[in-house]
Amino acid sequence: MFPSLILATGQKDALREDLSQKTRSVQKEKRLLEKLSARERALYSNLTEIEDRINNLLSRKKSQAEKLNQAAGKMQELEKSVTALQTRVREQRSELQGMLEQLWTLYLHNRNKRFRDFRAWAESDLQLTWLSAIYRSAGDKLERLRAREKELNSSLAKQKRVRAEIQEQLELFQATQDKLLQSRLVFLRQLQKIRAQKLAKEEQMAQIKETIQELEYKLKTFETKQIADLKGSLPWPVQGGLSRNYNPDSKPPLDGLAFSTKKGAGVQSIFWGKIVYSDVLRGFGKVVVIFHGKQYYSLYAFLSRAVVTVGQDVEKGEIIGYTGYYPLVDGPGLYFELRLGQSPVNPGLWLAETG
């Protein structure tokens, strides 16, 4: 076992304590997130209720507005009828006034000649009787007009009250709608605030969970220190795209993985180990080989330069060199192999799904 692979008991305890704290933090954040979600659901329920009330209120306002328009139209008709009737009343009064003047004149004339000329008196008396009958008929007509005018004025006053009541109700509806809209705005602001808090909590939880995964990984690797125990979860040796997969049956065979990278990308050790080769190897350019114990080796080829020396202990993830020109990808890249003794194994089965 290499010295760099030995973990002190105090370090393990600290790692476990850190993991325990992070786990408790996740549970705490989860409870807070559940409370925020419950509050969010309650706000949604309140908003739905307010929307229903607003829609109902708008429907009632529309109905009342139609009634108000109808009342206004009826009032216009009544006002026209009252105006026309008032004109007829004035005309009837004027007509009666003229007839009254004629009757009075005829009465005085008849009185002066009553005992002078019986014949003229009889004729005047007949005319007076005829005019009196017409006057009474006209007076009856005037009374009927007045009664109709009173009736129309009563209907007009009633219609005005109806319109005033509708207008008052519309104003009440508008005031209620304003309050509902204000409440909706308050709820929307609260909902927006809660959503922001939820998003922050979710991001925080994601970060804590990621840290927990890293701590669990470290604890597992520190406790086992066996590369075989981490099969399928080892980190990628370089950041880049996987150009060619392991294919020992191809012509020529490919016993490792071919990565395409940016120029001078950092190459890291996939596990703790000791440098056993760091030099040029024919057909592979600049090569670094790391021994990880239990006969496992990793090989990193086509480096532009190496920054480690033979005999050096390296940590998992430690930079050991930088990518150079790799002919297979016709550009900067890395050829990577994993071997058990002298036999190559499929690195794709050992590395994590993504780099």
Secondary structure by P-SEA (a helix, b strand, c coil): ccccccccaaaaaaaaaaaaaaaaaaaaaaaaaaaaaaaaaaaaaaaaaaaaaaaaaaaaaaaaaaaaaaaaaaaaaaaaaaaaaaaaaaaaaaaaaaaaaaaaaaaaaaaaaccccaaaaaaaaaaaaaaaaaaaaaaaaaaaaaaaaaaaaaaaaaaaaaaaaaaaaaaaaaaaaaaaaaaaaaaaaaaaaaaaaaaaaaaaaaaaaaaaaaaaaaaaaaaccccccccccccccccccccccccccccccccbbbbbbccccbbbbccccccccccccccccbbbbbbccccbbbbbccccccccccccccccccccccccccccccccbbbbbbbcccccccccccccccc
